Amino acid sequence: MKNNNFWDSIAEYIKIKHFIALILFVIVLLILSLKKLLQYFT
């Protein structure tokens, strides 16, 4: 039982890490696109 819980918690941790990484990736893309837009306007 403990082993299953251990692996389940690792799976949850990986999911959370991937979710956070995805959010960070989207934020970086937004910042880069905003910088490009600012370059067009200036």
URCOR-V310408 format. One record per residue. N is the residue number from 1. RES is the residue in three letters. PHI is phi in whole degrees, -180 to 180 (* if undefined). PSI is psi in whole degrees, -180 to 180 (none if undefined). NEAR is the number of other ideal C-beta (glycine too) atoms within 12 Angstrom. Layout:
BEGIN
n->N res->RES phi->PHI psi->PSI near->NEAR
n->N res->RES phi->PHI psi->PSI near->NEAR
END
This chain:
BEGIN
n->1 res->MET phi->* psi->-45 near->7
n->2 res->LYS phi->-62 psi->-40 near->8
n->3 res->ASN phi->-60 psi->-46 near->9
n->4 res->ASN phi->-61 psi->-44 near->10
n->5 res->ASN phi->-61 psi->-41 near->11
n->6 res->PHE phi->-58 psi->-50 near->12
n->7 res->TRP phi->-68 psi->-36 near->13
n->8 res->ASP phi->-63 psi->-42 near->14
n->9 res->SER phi->-66 psi->-37 near->14
n->10 res->ILE phi->-64 psi->-44 near->14
n->11 res->ALA phi->-61 psi->-44 near->14
n->12 res->GLU phi->-62 psi->-44 near->14
n->13 res->TYR phi->-61 psi->-44 near->14
n->14 res->ILE phi->-64 psi->-42 near->14
n->15 res->LYS phi->-59 psi->-46 near->14
n->16 res->ILE phi->-63 psi->-44 near->14
n->17 res->LYS phi->-60 psi->-44 near->14
n->18 res->HIS phi->-64 psi->-40 near->14
n->19 res->PHE phi->-63 psi->-45 near->14
n->20 res->ILE phi->-65 psi->-43 near->14
n->21 res->ALA phi->-61 psi->-40 near->14
n->22 res->LEU phi->-64 psi->-44 near->14
n->23 res->ILE phi->-63 psi->-45 near->14
n->24 res->LEU phi->-61 psi->-41 near->14
n->25 res->PHE phi->-60 psi->-45 near->14
n->26 res->VAL phi->-64 psi->-42 near->14
n->27 res->ILE phi->-62 psi->-44 near->14
n->28 res->VAL phi->-61 psi->-44 near->14
n->29 res->LEU phi->-61 psi->-43 near->14
n->30 res->LEU phi->-62 psi->-44 near->14
n->31 res->ILE phi->-63 psi->-44 near->14
n->32 res->LEU phi->-63 psi->-43 near->14
n->33 res->SER phi->-67 psi->-36 near->14
n->34 res->LEU phi->-65 psi->-41 near->14
n->35 res->LYS phi->-62 psi->-41 near->14
n->36 res->LYS phi->-64 psi->-42 near->13
n->37 res->LEU phi->-62 psi->-42 near->12
n->38 res->LEU phi->-64 psi->-38 near->11
n->39 res->GLN phi->-64 psi->-38 near->10
n->40 res->TYR phi->-65 psi->-39 near->9
n->41 res->PHE phi->-76 psi->-30 near->8
n->42 res->THR phi->-88 psi->none near->7
END
